[in-house]
Amino acid sequence: MTRRPLALALLLALLPAAASAEDLLQTYELARNNDTQLAISEANRDISHEGRVQARAALLPQLSGRASLNRSYVETDGDWRSAGRSRSVGVDLGQTVFDLGAISNLRAQQDLDVAAGLDLEAANHELITRTSAAYFNVLVAIETLAAAEAAEAALQKQFDFADKRLEVGLAPITDVHEARAQYDAARANTILARNALEDAYQALAEITGREVRQLRALPEDFQPEAPGGDELDRWLATAFENNPSLRAAEYAVSAAEHSVTTARAGHLPRLSLGASYGEGAVWDRPAGVPVQGTNGPEAQVGLTLTVPIFAGGATQSQVRQALSRRDISQQQFEQARRALDRNTRNAYQTVVAGVSEIEARRQALVSARSAYEASQVGLEVGTRTVVDVLINQQNLFNAEREYALARYNFLQNRLLLAQAAGTLGIDDVREINGLLSVEAAMPETRVGNDG
């Protein structure tokens, strides 16, 4: 997948939708054009492709030209005198007839070229999940900051309320200290949440190449859907068949096998065809000096057989080295297969569990909000203490944060499952993007009262 066709496809997809906020699809388009890791993967793919071209070139005809101009001297009675001048020009043609090492090297480079293409495909998949993770982290940070600011405002009111009750003798000083401690902690949480949000923005900008501040988020009525409970085997089978990283590792093993053949071919003879054509001339030759070389054109053609006899043990050493590299490739493939099995199972189970988790977090948020509101009423009528209200306020803050995290983790895990299966693509981005239908509201910066 190259950048220009994808960018054009994304542009056409985005034409009907004009929104003030950057959605996930637009953000991914920026990442496709600006991400440095993907650019490195594309360059590595190009390097591997050129290795294939160079390996093929070793089996194709080799044509070269030559030209020389010489002056010869001969010794006569202890003196050196000129024997004349000569020149020659010509062309040489060489063609490999049989070289098992060059043939197996070409096969290895072909496998490595395919593996590099699959690695690039895996890098494209990873870019989607990296972009979505950074995007969702910003949304979670926004909601966390909003909850932190709401908690700070509420705790400030509780502190003011406890202080006033102390003044009229209706509350002990411990309630005021407790309320002040919770309020100060909330102010610190707000500062940390604001810093975390800014860092999340910068992490997204690191991928996209520019800042993206206005994002689109999930609506409050979001209802997740999970894959069927009996589809795990299908996901595993799809992953083992399509996952580009696993397939790249498989091609790397095949390339290593061919490299072993290349090393062993160092013991075998090589046959090549050679042909040349040239002409030369000699002039300024003194009398009595024999003519060396010929005047006029000359052509040659022949076969050359090269038989290796002894190379100091280097050939056998290269064979052992290639065998060890093949063993490494095989172990890396097995490691990738096991990791893929685990990651696919975990991603599937996490997506399935995510549906129940979101509903549980939603109910926990409703309960925490009701408990907080009830404790506030109880404080006013004297059936609850300030400490009860503070505890319920902290529970509400935690519930809001965990609910936001669960919702966006579910979306991210859906993409991770498709990535493990090797089916992740622009359609998955569009599907997730379609769920982000509201503009994320950036909390306003507010300076809390020092009390």
C-alpha positions in Angstrom: 0.0 0.0 0.0 1.6 3.3 -1.1 0.8 6.6 0.4 -0.5 8.5 -2.6 -3.3 6.1 -3.6 -4.4 5.8 0.1 -4.3 9.5 0.6 -6.5 10.0 -2.5 -9.0 7.3 -1.3 -9.2 9.0 2.1 -9.7 12.4 0.5 -12.6 11.0 -1.6 -14.0 9.4 1.5 -13.9 12.6 3.5 -15.5 14.9 0.8 -19.1 14.4 1.9 -18.3 15.1 5.6 -17.3 18.5 6.6 -16.8 18.8 10.4 -14.9 21.3 12.5 -13.3 18.6 14.6 -10.7 16.1 13.3 -12.2 12.6 13.3 -10.2 9.4 13.5 -10.2 9.0 9.7 -8.7 12.4 9.1 -6.2 11.9 11.8 -5.1 8.6 10.3 -4.7 10.3 6.9 -2.3 12.8 8.6 -0.4 9.9 10.2 -0.1 8.0 6.9 1.6 11.0 5.3 3.8 12.1 8.2 4.6 9.1 10.5 8.4 8.5 10.6 8.1 4.8 11.6 6.1 4.0 8.5 8.5 6.0 6.3 11.3 3.8 7.7 9.4 0.6 7.0 8.8 1.8 3.4 12.5 2.5 3.0 13.4 -1.0 4.3 10.9 -2.5 1.8 12.7 -0.6 -1.0 16.1 -1.8 0.3 15.0 -5.4 0.2 13.6 -5.0 -3.3 16.9 -3.7 -4.6 18.6 -6.7 -3.0 16.4 -8.9 -5.2 17.3 -6.8 -8.3 21.0 -7.1 -7.5 20.8 -10.9 -7.0 19.1 -11.3 -10.3 21.7 -9.1 -12.0 24.4 -11.7 -11.0 22.7 -14.2 -13.4 22.3 -11.8 -16.3 24.8 -11.0 -19.0 27.7 -8.7 -17.9 29.0 -6.4 -20.6 32.0 -4.2 -20.2 34.3 -2.1 -22.4 38.1 -1.7 -22.2 40.7 0.5 -23.7 44.5 0.8 -23.1 47.5 2.8 -24.3 51.0 1.4 -23.6 54.6 2.2 -24.2 57.0 -0.7 -24.2 60.8 -0.8 -23.4 63.4 -3.5 -24.0 66.9 -4.0 -22.6 69.7 -4.1 -25.1 73.4 -4.3 -23.9 72.4 -3.0 -20.5 70.4 -0.1 -21.9 66.7 0.3 -22.0 65.2 1.7 -25.2 61.7 2.2 -26.5 60.2 -0.9 -28.1 57.2 1.0 -29.5 53.8 2.1 -28.5 50.5 0.2 -28.6 46.8 0.6 -28.1 43.9 -1.7 -27.8 40.1 -1.4 -27.4 37.4 -4.0 -27.0 34.3 -5.3 -25.3 33.9 -8.3 -23.0 30.7 -10.3 -22.5 30.2 -12.7 -19.6 27.2 -14.9 -18.9 26.8 -17.3 -16.0 25.8 -20.8 -17.2 25.7 -22.6 -13.9 26.2 -21.1 -10.4 24.1 -22.7 -7.7 25.2 -20.1 -5.2 23.9 -17.3 -7.3 20.7 -19.1 -8.1 19.9 -19.9 -4.4 20.9 -16.3 -3.4 18.3 -15.0 -5.9 15.7 -17.2 -4.3 16.6 -16.0 -0.9 16.4 -12.4 -1.9 13.0 -13.0 -3.5 11.7 -14.4 -0.2 13.2 -11.5 1.7 11.6 -9.1 -0.7 8.2 -10.7 -0.1 8.9 -10.6 3.7 9.7 -6.9 3.5 6.4 -6.2 1.8 4.6 -8.1 4.5 6.5 -6.2 7.2 5.4 -3.0 5.5 1.8 -4.2 5.6 2.2 -5.0 9.3 3.6 -1.5 9.8 0.5 -0.1 8.2 -1.7 -2.1 10.5 0.4 -1.0 13.5 0.1 2.6 12.4 -3.7 2.3 12.6 -3.6 1.0 16.1 -0.9 3.5 17.2 -2.9 6.3 15.8 -6.2 5.1 17.4 -4.5 4.5 20.7 -3.1 8.1 20.8 -6.4 9.5 19.6 -8.4 7.6 22.3 -5.8 8.5 24.9 -6.6 12.2 24.2 -10.4 11.5 24.6 -9.9 9.7 27.8 -7.6 12.5 29.1 -10.3 15.1 28.2 -13.0 13.2 30.1 -10.6 12.6 33.0 -9.8 16.3 33.2 -13.5 17.2 33.0 -14.2 14.8 35.9 -11.2 16.2 37.8 -12.4 19.8 37.4 -16.0 18.8 38.4 -14.6 17.0 41.5 -12.5 20.0 42.4 -15.5 22.4 42.1 -17.7 20.1 44.2 -15.0 19.6 46.8 -14.5 23.3 47.1 -18.2 23.7 47.8 -17.9 21.0 50.5 -15.0 22.7 52.0 -16.8 26.1 52.1 -19.9 24.4 53.5 -17.9 22.7 56.3 -16.2 26.0 57.1 -19.5 27.8 57.4 -20.9 25.0 59.6 -17.8 25.3 61.8 -18.4 29.0 62.2 -21.9 28.4 63.6 -20.9 25.5 65.7 -22.7 22.8 63.7 -19.5 20.8 62.6 -16.2 19.9 64.3 -12.9 21.2 63.1 -12.0 17.7 61.9 -14.6 18.0 59.1 -13.0 21.2 57.9 -9.6 19.7 57.9 -10.9 16.6 56.1 -12.7 18.7 53.5 -9.6 20.9 53.0 -7.4 17.9 52.5 -9.7 16.4 49.9 -10.1 19.7 48.1 -6.3 20.2 47.9 -5.9 16.7 46.6 -8.5 17.4 44.0 -6.7 20.5 42.9 -3.5 18.5 42.5 -5.4 15.9 40.5 -6.7 18.6 38.2 -3.1 19.8 37.6 -2.0 16.3 36.9 -4.9 15.6 34.6 -4.3 18.8 32.6 -0.6 17.8 32.2 -1.6 14.3 31.1 -4.0 15.8 28.5 -1.2 18.0 27.1 1.1 15.0 26.9 -1.6 13.0 25.1 -1.9 15.8 22.6 1.8 15.8 22.0 1.9 12.0 21.6 -0.7 12.3 18.9 1.2 15.1 17.2 4.3 12.9 17.2 2.5 10.5 14.9 0.6 12.9 12.7 3.3 15.5 12.3 1.1 18.4 13.5 -1.1 19.2 16.4 -4.7 17.9 16.4 -6.7 19.7 19.1 -10.4 19.3 18.1 -11.4 15.6 18.2 -14.6 13.7 17.9 -15.8 11.4 20.7 -18.4 8.7 21.5 -21.9 9.7 22.3 -23.4 9.0 25.7 -25.7 6.3 24.3 -22.9 4.2 22.8 -23.9 0.5 22.8 -21.0 -1.9 22.1 -21.3 -5.0 20.1 -19.1 -8.0 20.5 -18.3 -11.0 18.2 -20.2 -14.2 18.8 -19.1 -16.4 21.6 -18.2 -19.3 19.2 -16.0 -17.4 16.8 -12.6 -17.7 18.6 -11.5 -20.6 16.4 -12.4 -18.6 13.3 -10.4 -15.6 14.5 -7.4 -17.9 15.2 -7.6 -19.6 11.8 -7.8 -16.2 10.1 -4.8 -14.9 12.1 -2.6 -17.9 11.3 -3.4 -17.5 7.6 -3.4 -13.7 7.1 -1.3 -12.1 9.9 1.5 -10.3 7.9 4.1 -10.5 10.6 3.7 -14.2 10.9 3.8 -14.6 7.1 6.9 -12.4 7.0 8.6 -14.7 9.6 7.7 -17.7 7.4 9.3 -16.2 4.4 12.4 -15.3 6.5 12.7 -19.0 7.3 12.5 -19.9 3.6 15.2 -17.3 2.8 17.4 -18.7 5.5 17.0 -22.2 3.9 18.1 -20.8 0.5 21.1 -19.1 2.2 22.2 -22.5 3.5 22.2 -23.8 -0.1 24.1 -20.7 -1.2 26.8 -21.5 1.4 27.0 -25.1 0.5 27.3 -24.1 -3.2 30.8 -22.8 -2.3 32.0 -26.4 -2.7 30.5 -26.8 -6.2 32.1 -25.8 -9.6 30.8 -22.8 -11.5 30.5 -22.6 -15.3 30.5 -19.3 -17.2 30.5 -18.3 -20.9 32.8 -15.5 -22.0 33.2 -13.6 -25.3 35.3 -10.7 -26.2 36.0 -8.5 -29.3 38.8 -6.0 -29.7 41.5 -4.6 -31.9 44.9 -3.2 -31.3 47.8 -1.4 -33.1 51.6 -1.1 -32.5 53.6 1.8 -33.9 57.1 3.4 -33.4 58.6 0.0 -33.2 62.3 0.0 -33.8 63.8 -2.4 -36.3 64.7 -5.7 -34.9 62.2 -5.6 -32.1 59.8 -8.5 -32.3 56.1 -7.7 -32.6 54.1 -8.5 -29.5 50.4 -8.6 -29.9 48.5 -8.2 -33.2 47.2 -5.5 -35.4 43.6 -5.5 -36.4 40.4 -7.0 -34.9 40.4 -10.1 -32.7 37.4 -12.1 -31.3 37.3 -14.8 -28.6 34.6 -17.0 -27.2 34.8 -19.8 -24.7 33.6 -21.5 -21.5 35.3 -21.2 -18.1 34.9 -23.9 -15.5 35.9 -22.8 -12.0 36.4 -25.6 -9.5 37.0 -24.7 -5.8 39.6 -26.9 -4.2 40.5 -25.4 -0.8 39.5 -22.1 0.8 41.2 -22.4 4.2 38.0 -23.8 5.8 36.0 -20.6 5.0 33.3 -22.3 3.0 32.5 -24.9 5.6 32.4 -22.1 8.2 30.0 -20.2 6.1 27.8 -23.3 5.9 27.7 -23.6 9.7 27.0 -19.9 10.0 24.1 -20.2 7.6 22.7 -23.2 9.5 22.7 -21.2 12.7 20.9 -18.3 11.1 18.3 -20.7 9.7 17.8 -22.1 13.2 17.3 -18.6 14.6 14.7 -17.8 11.8 12.8 -21.0 12.7 12.8 -20.2 16.4 11.7 -16.6 15.6 8.8 -18.0 13.5 7.7 -20.3 16.3 7.9 -17.5 18.8 5.8 -15.3 16.5 3.3 -18.1 16.0 2.9 -18.6 19.8 2.7 -14.9 20.5 0.0 -14.5 17.8 -2.0 -17.3 19.3 -1.9 -15.6 22.7 -2.5 -12.1 21.4 -5.5 -13.2 19.3 -7.1 -15.1 22.2 -6.5 -12.2 24.5 -7.8 -9.6 22.1 -11.0 -11.7 21.4 -11.7 -12.3 25.1 -11.0 -8.7 25.9 -13.5 -7.5 23.3 -16.1 -9.9 24.5 -15.5 -9.0 28.1 -15.5 -5.3 27.1 -19.2 -5.3 26.4 -20.0 -6.5 29.9 -17.4 -4.2 31.4 -18.9 -1.1 29.8 -22.3 -1.9 31.0 -20.9 -2.6 34.5 -19.0 0.7 34.5 -22.1 2.5 33.3 -24.2 1.1 36.2 -21.3 1.9 38.6 -21.4 5.5 37.4 -25.1 5.8 37.8 -24.8 4.3 41.3 -21.9 6.6 42.3 -23.7 9.6 41.0 -26.9 8.7 43.0 -24.9 8.0 46.1 -23.1 11.3 45.8 -26.4 13.2 45.4 -28.0 11.3 48.2 -25.1 12.0 50.5 -25.3 15.7 49.7 -29.0 15.8 50.7 -28.2 13.7 53.8 -25.5 16.3 54.8 -28.0 19.1 54.5 -30.5 17.3 56.8 -27.9 16.0 59.2 -28.0 12.3 58.4 -24.6 12.2 56.6 -21.2 13.7 57.5 -18.8 15.7 55.3 -16.6 12.6 55.2 -19.4 10.6 53.7 -19.8 13.2 51.0 -16.1 13.4 50.3 -15.9 9.6 49.9 -18.8 9.5 47.5 -17.3 12.4 45.5 -14.1 10.5 45.1 -16.0 7.3 44.1 -17.9 9.4 41.5 -14.7 10.8 40.0 -13.2 7.2 39.8 -16.4 5.9 38.2 -16.4 8.6 35.5 -12.8 8.0 34.7 -13.1 4.2 34.5 -16.2 4.4 32.4 -14.5 6.6 29.8 -11.5 4.3 29.8 -13.6 1.2 29.3 -15.5 2.6 26.3 -12.4 3.7 24.4 -10.5 0.5 25.4 -13.2 -1.5 23.8 -12.8 0.4 20.5 -9.0 0.0 20.7 -9.3 -3.8 21.4 -11.6 -4.2 18.4 -8.8 -2.8 16.2 -6.2 -4.9 18.0 -8.3 -8.1 17.3 -8.5 -7.2 13.6 -4.7 -6.5 13.6 -4.0 -9.9 15.1 -6.2 -11.5 12.5 -4.4 -9.7 9.7 -7.6 -8.1 8.4 -7.1 -4.6 9.7 -7.7 -1.9 7.1 -9.2 1.4 6.2 -12.7 -0.1 6.5 -12.2 -0.8 10.1 -11.1 2.8 10.7 -14.2 4.0 8.9 -16.4 1.7 11.1 -14.8 3.0 14.3 -14.9 6.5 13.0 -18.6 6.3 12.4 -19.1 5.7 16.1 -17.4 9.0 17.0 -20.3 11.2 16.3 -20.0 14.1 18.8 -17.3 16.8 19.2 -15.2 16.3 22.3 -15.6 19.2 24.6 -12.3 20.5 25.9 -12.6 21.5 29.5 -11.9 25.2 30.1 -8.8 26.0 32.2 -10.0 27.1 35.6 -8.0 28.3 38.6 -9.3 26.8 41.8 -9.9 28.9 44.9 -7.2 28.5 47.5 -9.8 28.6 50.2 
